[in-house]
Amino acid sequence: MAFNPAFGKNAFTPAAPPAPTAEQQAAMSPEALQELYNRPSATPVETERMSYDGVIVKTALTLALVVAGAVVGFLMPTIGFVGAIIGFVLALVNIFKRQPSPVLVLLYAGFQGLAVGAISWMVQVGMNQPGIIWQALLGTGLVFGVTLALFATGKVRESKRATKVFIIAGIAYALFSVINLVVMLTGVNDDPWGLRSVEVFGIPLGLILAPIIILLAAYSLVMDFSEIKRGVDGGAPKVMEWRGVFGLVLTIIWLYIEILRMLSIARN
């Protein structure tokens, strides 16, 4: 079960290959059948099926486009709002589109990168917090690397119970984010981080929530990895690599923003 909206139900279920016809079977001699049996198994690339290498290469390309967009957004933060709107629309299109589109995924990465760059400028320059971008990038890389290593070694796996807890916590956090946005837009709280800056026993609420949210993002990565693994093991079509890439990029951007916000609140 995937919480990431990029992975719909049975997102990586491949179509069953057609069975050979009776005429084709009859036309094959015993020698031809033996030769076919002795051939090495075809690789995912040869069968046009989803592969880990394909997901890795496409993810690197897509993240590079996010970074390029972020650089432009950092240098011209005024276009960040436009990037956020277009990126949001493209995210919805990619989520609900049954067949993934490489062009739409890459366009999403570029426009969402504009928004990420503008947010990064707001925190580092607007709030005068030098060096915070590199700290957030380092934190994102560490969380991603550790989660991937634990998943690859089999020490961390998704489970039905953990996924249920994740979904409940994710919905609760989404509702909190909507309420916080309304509070900020209506001027009830004019702090840059809204309710997250409200202190609870002397500790900003954002710092209390941050470790929980980062754990949620890390578990989201685990579910992303699991979906990709199911796609590769199930022989999903090669185009579905872009579905896996889109899901990963969604989670990585979310993780970066949460770590950036946590560091900003902690500095203040």
N, C-alpha and C positions, 0 to 999 in steps of 0.2 A: 504493500500500500504506500503510495507516494503522496506526501503532503505538498511537495513542490508542484505548483500548477502547471509547470512545463511538462510534467509527466502525467498524462491522462491514464485512464484505465486501459490496460493492455497496450500501452504505447509502443512497445517493442515486439509485439506478437507478429512474427513473419507469416507470410502466406505459405501454405503447404505446397511443396514442389509437385508438379504434375507427374503422375506415374507413367512409365513407359507403356506404349500401346502394345497390343498383342503382336501386331505386325513387326514392330521394332524388336521385340524379344525373339521372335521366330527368325528374324534376319541375322541375328548374331550367332556366329559359329562358336563352338566350345573354346577354340583358341582365343577368339576375341573376348569372350567372357572372362577367361583366365587372365588375359592381359589387363583388362579393366580392373579385375580384382587386385592385381599386383601393383597397380599404380599407387603412388603416395597420395594421402588425403589432400584435397585441395585446400588452400589457405583461404581465409576470409576475403582477401583482396581478389583472389582468382574467382571466387564465387560471387563477387559483388555483395558481400555481406559485411555487416558492422564489425569493426575491429577496434581493439584498444589503441593501436597506433593511429588509426584514423581519428579517433576522438581526441587523442593527445595533440596531434598536429593542428586540428581545427580549433581546439580550445586555445592553443597558443596564439593562433592567428586572430581569433576573436578578441582575446584579452589584449593583444597588441593594438587592436583597433579601439578598444575601450581607453587604453592609455593615451593613444593619439588624440582621441576626442577630449580626454581629460586635460591634456596640455592646452588645447585650444580653449576649452572652457575656463581654465585657470587664467590664461592670458586675456580672455574676453569674457569675464563672468556675467556680463549683462545678457548673454545669449543662453545662459544656463537654464533659465525658465523655459525657453522655447525647446531646448533639448529635453528637458524633463517631460513636457507635455507630449512631444512627438515620441519619445522613448516609451512613455506609458502606453500610448496608443499602439505602438508596434509590439510591445510586450503582450497586450491583450490579443492582438492579431496572431502572434506566434503561439500563444497558449491555446487558442481555440481552433487554430488551423490544423486539420487532421494530418496533412502531409507537410513536414517541415520544409521551409524554403531557406536555402543558404543566403540568398540576397536579403531577405527580411531579418534574419538573425544578425547578419553583419550590419545592416542599417540600424537595428536596435542597439548594437554595441557602440556604434559611433555616436548616435544621439544621446544615449544614456551616459556615455563618457563625457559629453558636454556638461550634463547635470552634475556628474561626480566632480569634475574639475571646478565648477562654480562653487559647489559646497566646500570643497577643499580650500579654495581661495577665501571664502567667507570665514572659515575657522582659522587658517594660518595667517592671513593678512588682515581681514576685517576685525578679528578678535585679538590680533597681535600675539599669536602663539607660534613662534618660529620653530621649524623642525618637526611639527606635529604630523605632517603628511608622511614623512619617512618613518616615523614611529608607527603610524597606523598601517603603512604598507608592510613593515616588518612583522607587526602583530598578525596581520592577515595571512602573510606567508607562513608564519609559524603554526598558526591554527590549521591552515590547509595542509601543510606538510605532515604535521603530527597525526591529523585525522586520517590522511591517506596512508601513512605508514601503519597505523593501527589496523586499518581496514585490510590492507594488503597482507598483513601477517595473520589475519583472522582473529585478532584480539578484540575487535569491535564489530558487531553486526547489528542490523536492525532487528527489532522484535515487535510483536503485536502490542505488548503492554507499553513498551517505551514509545511506540508510535502514537498510541492513544493519548498518553501524557503529553507528548509533543504537540499534537493537534489541539488539545484543550488549552495548553499554555500559549500556543501560537495565536489562536483565536482571541484569547484574553489580551494578549499584547497588541494585536491588531485593533481591538476596540479601544484600548488605552491610547494608542497612537492617534486614532480618529478624534477621540475626546480632547487629547492634548492639542491637536491641530485647531480644533474649533475654539478652544480656550485662547490660543495664541492669536488667531485671526480676529476674534471679537474683542481683543484687548484686555481680557480679564487677567491675563498674565503676559507681560511684555518681555519676559526673559527670553533670550535667544533659544533656550531649550525648553521653555514652557514649564510644565509640571515636573519635568525631570530635575529641575533645580530646587524644588521644594525640599527642605531638609526634614528628615525623619530621625529623631534622636541625634541631631547634629550632623547627619550624613545625607548628602543630596540623594534624592530618590533615584536619579539616574545611575549613581554608583552602586546602589543596591540592586537595581535591575540588570545592570550591564553584565555581570558574570552569568546570570541566568540566560540572557539573550544570546550571549556568545556561545553558551552550551547548546542552545536551540539551533543556532546557525551551524555549529559543528555536527550536530545530529542530522541536520538537513543535508549536509555534505555526505554523511554516511548513507542516507537514503538515496541521494543522487548516484553515488558509487554503486549501490545495490541495483538500481534501475539499469545503469549502464552495463553492469555485469550480466544481468538477465538478458539484456538485448544481445550482447555478444554471444553468450552461451546458447541462446535460442535461435541464433542465425538470422537476426533481424536484417532487413535491407540496409544497404550501406548509407542511404540517404538519412536514415534514422540517427546516424552519428550526430547530425545537427540538432536533433532533439536533446540528446545528452549534453551537447555543448551549451545549448541555450539554458538548460536547467542548472548546469554548473556555474555559468556566468551570472545568472540571477542570484544564486546563493553567495558567490564571492563578493559581488557588489554590496549585497546586504551586509555581509560580514565586515567589509571595509568601513561602511558608513557607521555601523554600530561601534566599532573599535575607535574610529575617529571621534565620535560623540563622547564615548567614555573617557578618552584621554583629555578632551577639551573640558569636560566637567571636573575631572580630577585636578587639572591645572588651576582651575579657578577656586 
